[in-house]
Amino acid sequence: MQPGLTSSGYRFVRVLGRGSRAVVWEAVHVVTSRMVAVKVLDTLDPDERKRLANEYQAMALLQHPNVVGVHALLEVEGRLALVIDLVQGPDLESYLAETPPDRELALQLFGGILRGLAAAHAQGFVHRDLKPGNVLLTSTSPPVPRIADFGIVKAESDTSITNTGLILGTVRYMAPEQLKNPSGVDARADLFSAGCILFELLTHTKAFDAPNKVALMNVVRLKRHTPFPDDLDPEHRQLLDELLDPEPENRPDTAVAVLERLGLPEEADTELPASDVVAVRSRAAFYVTIGGAILVALGIVAAGLRSLLAP
């Protein structure tokens, strides 16, 4: 693919980022002139195609200001692609490296992440790869966090994506039970990951560190996190201690419960400005029913995409 390519109704402008399996492009819809981001798979692997379709199905149900919105699943030069909101700011990982927040902003950002998680959990989804790199920030002041990358999201009633025995996710932020059984986790696994993020937001250091992945898995399992700084608020210390507990039954049950513990509102007056997210989502454009795998769209959907969305 080259800049200037027009395919499936979008003109591709420039590469925003590259991962091991996909390339993210800035693109413009040729009819509406709205700017979007398009995640194009860099592989024809059927498992990766299924994961991207899985991501589309999950994100289509999550109409929330703290979740990146999705617009379409389509083919670009024979490769599966996901059209999502274009968020103009950095991801949280980059932001933390350059701008360690004060406590007030740290809690404000964390509150937005929790609200996005609560929305996902209310739909029965577990993200399973929540980390600073998968939280995008708007360019507003203060920034608004928006959870992205639902590629390995799990519906609590579904085990079809991770019966392969593979460890999917990022070990540094992964709950111990997910290391043991990726398909058997619930919302509390995401809360463990959220605890790792809160640790970084409040202390400006990573919760778990080790020289290699195997050692990192061990320190996570044994709860050998980085020591709390002496000046950490005792209530925050207690909450982190619970969120990072290796036993899920010792963690808070819900994201809403964590919001309450922190004295943060369950809903925030978050308005995403047109200057930051210029693609407009519409529930009228499509509805996705996960159980029936029914896709209704304004445009024509290829039969190959329908087969990917089948259970």
N, C-alpha and C positions, 0 to 999 in steps of 0.2 A: 504494500500500500504506500502511496505517495500523497503528500499534501496536495489538495485540489481535487482529489478523487470525489466523484459524486456517485453514491450508491444507496439504494433503498430509501431515497428521499432525503438524504443528508449529504452535505458537502464537508469533507474532512479537512480541517484547517491545520492542526499541528499536534504533535505528540506531547501529551502532558506527563506521561510516566510509563515505565515498563516494569513488568514483573516477570516471574519465571514462566507464567502461563498465559499472560494477556498483556495487551498494549492499550493504554487509555488515551483516547484522542479527544481534543476539542473539536466540535463539529457544529454546523448550523443547519437547521431544517430549511430546505430550499423553498418551502411554501410560506412558512410563518416567520422566517428569519430569526427564530429563537435559538440561542446558543445552548448546547447541551454537552455532556461528556458521553463518550461511547467506549465501552469496554469491549475490545475485540479479542477473542481467543486467539492465541498464537499456536494452537495445536488442534488437530482433528480428533484427538483422543475422545472416545465416547463417554468416558467417565467425567471428563472435564466439561463436555457439552451438557451432560445431565446436571452437573453442579451449577452451571450458569443458568440453566432453565429453572433449577430449584431456587436459585437466588432471585430470579424474576418473580416466581410465584409468591415467595415470601414478601418481597419488597412491595409487590402490588397491593398487598393487604394492609400495609403499614403507612397510612396517610398521617404523618405526624411531623411537626416542625423539627424534632430532634432525630429524624431518620431521613437519610437521603432518598428522594423520591425517584421512582422508576417510570419510564414511559413506554418502552417497547422492547420486544425481543425479536431480533431480525437476523438476516444473513447478509454479510458483507464479503463479496468475492469468495463465497463458499465457506466462510468462517462465521461461527455464531457470535453475535454481538448484543450487548445490553445497553440500552439508551437510558441514561440517568441524569439527574439534576447536575448542572455545572456549579460547583461550590468554589468560590474564587479565592478563599483563604488557604492556609497550609493545613497539613494534618497535625494532630495534637503532638505527635512525636517530634516533629520539626519545631513546633511552637515551644515546647518545653526545653528543647536544646538551646533556644535563643532567648526566650523570655520566661524565666521561672516566675510563676504568678505568686502574688501575695495570697494570704489565706482566704480573704473575701472572694477574690476572683477564682481561686482554686475550688472553693465550695460551689460557686455559681456554675462553673464549668461542669463539675461533677453532678450537680443537680440536673443539668440538661441531659447528661449521659444516662442517669438513672431514669429520667422520664422516657427517653427513647427505649431503654430496656423494658420498662414497664409496659409500653405499647406493644413491643414484640412478645413479651410473655403473656399479655392478655389475649393474643391471637394464638397462643399455644406454641410459640417458637422459642428455641434456645439458639443464641447466636453462635456460640462455641469458638469464636475467634476474636473476642473483644480485646483490643489493645490500642495504644495511642495511635499507631499507624492506620487503624481503621476508624478513627474518629476525625472527621473533617471539620474545620472551623471556618465560619463565614468571615468576611473581611470587615465586618462591622466592629464597633467599639461599644461594649465588650463583644467578643466573638461568641457566636452561638454554635455549640457542638452538634454535629449530625453524624449519627452512626452509619457506617457504610460497610460494604463487602459482606454480604450475607451468603457467600458461596458455599459454606458448610453449615448453614443454618439447619436445625433439626426440628421438625414437628414432633411434639412429645409422643405422638402415637406412631411415628414412622421410624424404622431402622434400616431402610433400604439403601441409604447412601453410604453407610459406614460399617457394613458387615464384612469388609475386606480385611480387617485387622490393621489397617493403616492408622498411624497417629496423625490426625488432621487438626491443625491449629498451631499455635505458637507456644512452645514449652514454657517460656518465661512467665506467661500470663495464664497458663492452663491449670485448671483445678486438678488435684490428684486423682479424683475419680474418673476424669476424662482420659487421663493417661492409661488407666486400667481398662476402661470400657467406654469408648467414645459414643456408642449408640445408647448408653444407659443413663445419660445425664439429664438433669432437669434445670430449672431456672437458677438454682443455687450455684451451678457451675459458672454461669455468667456473673454472679455476684462475687465469686472468688476473683475473677478477672477484673471486675470493677474495683475490688479492694486493692489489687495491684496498681491500678491507675490512680486511685485515691492516695496511695502511699507515695507515688511519684509527684502528684500534685502538691501534697503537703510538705514533703521532705526534700524534694528535688533530687532524689536518688531512687534507684530501682529497688523494688521489694526483694527480688531474688537475683543473685549473681553467682556465676561459676565459670570455670575456664572452658567447659565444653557442654554439649547437650546432655550427655549421660549424667555428669555431675550436677547439672542444673535440675534434671528430673529428680535426683535424690534430695537436693535441698528443698525443693518444692514439696515433696512427699513428707519430709521430716519437719516442715515448717521452720526451717532455718533461714528466716528472712533477715534482711539487713537490720541492725539494731535501731530502735526508735531513737530519734534525737531527744536530748533531755528537755528541750523546750516545747515538745509536742503536747498539745492540749490533752489532758487525761481522758476526756470523753472521746476524742478522736483516736487516741491510743487503744481504748477499749473496743471501739467499733472496728478498727483495723484488725485487732487481735481476733475478733469474731469472724470477720470477712475472710481472713487468711487461714482460718482453721482448716486442717486437712480433712476433717469429717464434715460432710455437708449438713448433717443434722445440728451442728453447733453454730451454723451461720444464720443470719436473718433469713426469713422465708421468702421475702419479696423485695423488689426494688422500692415499692411504695413504703415498706416498713423502714428501709434505710433513709428515705427522704424524711420520714417522720422523726427518726432518731436525730437527724441533723437539723431539724427545725426548718426544713425547706418545703415550699408548697408543692403539692402533687401536680398542679398545673401552673405554668408560667405564662405571662403575657409576652410570648415570643412571636414577633412578626418578622418574617424574612423579607428584606427589601428587594425590590426588583433589580437593583444594581448588583446584588450578590447571587441570586438564583433567578435566572431569566427564563428558564423553562417552566411552563405552567402545567401542573398536574391537574387532571380532571377525572373524577370517578366515573363520569359519563362516558369517557373514552373506552374504558374496558373494565370488565369484572373478571376475576379469576376465582374459580371454585376449586380448591385443592383436591377435595375428595373426588369430584367428578371429572377433574382435569378439563374443564370447559373454558375456552378462551373466546371472549367476544371483543372484537376490536373494530375501530373505525375503518381500518384498511383491510387488505386481503392478507391472510396468514397462510404461509406455505404449509403443505401437508407434513413436511419434515419437522417443522416446529411443533405441530400438534402431537406428533409421536413422542417428542421429547417431554412434553407436558403430561403425558399419560402416566398413571400411577405404576 
